[in-house]
Amino acid sequence: MTMKKTCMDCGDSIIGRSDKKFCNDFCRNNYHNRFSGQRNAMMRYINAKLRRNRHILYQMVQCELVDVSRSELNDTGFDWQFFTEEHVQKQAVRRFIYDFGLEYSGKSDQFRIISREYQSPREFHLRRMLAAEEAGHEIPV
């Protein structure tokens, strides 16, 4: 007695190899796209928010706006929950969205938009090593 195998996507019967799971390439792609889409939905949502925030800061820099208020950022749709890095120092808090950031000194609701050059991981490591060497510290490799 042979078992009839059915396609994991559409349910049609499968003809061919015994380990075959899908009746054709369309069903195979459809099945995998459906499940990977569900797994990656949160990442797509977060990346869209980060891209939007970065684009807002980029546009403000292009318009030569360096000091902005919280209300100006709110009016553009800036989402304060999404950033890629945060640096807390005694004097100021810096929140970066990739290569653009906001510096808050705590005095008012004013922020300074700051920009930094993109560094490859290799460049970042080399600059870190040089800075540590100048300060007299050793960084493990």
Secondary structure, DSSP 8 states (H G I E B T S, - for coil): -----B-TTT--B--S-TT---SSHHHHHHHHHHHHHHHHHHHHHHHHHHHHHHHHHHHHHHTT--EEEHHHHHHHT--TT--SEEEE-SS-EEEEETTEEEEE-SSSSEEEEEE-----HHHHHHHHHHHHHHHT-----
